[in-house]
């Protein structure tokens, strides 16, 4: 490892002389393309979409972003997508990141794990756990989700290669109808994996396509490989009903209640009219086309800063307005610093103006349970502050199960919510 990492005392580095560094971890969406076509996926571009490939950041641009992230203090980078392993330059990018001293977190479906990739990860460890998405424990189940013949066999081959090389990884599931019937088998298998020290997590209340116009970024034209409305309808059909979702969450009742007592005591309260009460904007994510985002799902153009110049800010509702230099089309990684120091702090001060949000969400004490956020609102409605009815119903179903609400009650109308939270 001496050829890849230079060991230095962190406290003696310039980045730490005036407080914490600007960036702890960078998330990079290397591509929106994927070798799967999963029914629930909000990314949705085909592996061989040449228009998307043409518009993606080049190897040199991605290396410049990684270099800037390291200069801003980042200690790790998450490579995600789409499927990051389908990029021809993945190995080059991976080694570049590791030579910068960055730990690498890789999100993958494992289909692209070849002997060469597995050898690379074993020879130059990522220092973060690889995360593998699982869609089924049989070919029929998996391929009904991925809609790609042969995907199950390739996934299992990739996993076996990681195991053979001793590359540490964890698995997570997508709770589609097929895998929902194989949960016991999936969790029993997951428990045999060396790095799995707890049961796998699941995605279940699936997000809609975050790029409402189907485009690559705020500064890019629409992509041709995705029918957004058709994709969103497919995702809606794949979602669990609120009741089924809560039944799954509560299947280990005793453990669930123990966790929820602690969780609710910390996070249940009305959020007020400030839209960003999460971690969005404290770090940075860069999409495949050079748009810097406050979080991975938040793709509203007025909230992004483009590294390629052009638009990416402006508009109502707390825009991440561009710096003056953005009129140039040149790729400029200095805009990453601008996003972190100027654009995103302003964005985090955004206040809701939608009367329905102010009437309901701003005074609803279920904020801790509800996944409502500007990113999901944008995906569903094209605004940052429109209530997402599906997520509202999920939160209310969970609250009724916890006896925080009686049938027919709406959480924004409850005045004695503190007493109710204390008696869980």
Secondary structure, DSSP 4 states (H G I P E B T S, - for coil): -TTT-----GGGSGGGTTSS-S-SEEEEE--SEES---TT-S--EETT-HHHHHHSPPHHHHHHHHHHHHHTT--EEEEESS-GGGSTTHHHHHHHHHHTT-EEEEEE-STT--HHHHHHHHHS--BS-EEEEE--SSHHHHHHHH--TTHHHHHHHHHHHHHHHT--EEEEEE--HHHHTTHHHHHHHHTTSTT--SPPPEE-SPPPPS-TT-BSSTTSPBPSS--HHHHHHHHHHHSPPHHHHHHHHTSSHHHHHHHHHHHHHHH-S--TTBS--SSTTTSEEE-TTSEEESSTT---GGG-EETTSS-S--STTT--PPPGGGGS-S--THHHHHIIIIIHHHHTT-B---HHHHHTGGG-GGGGT----HHHHHHHHSSSS---HHHHHHHHHHHHHTTSS-TT--GGG-S-HHHHHHT-
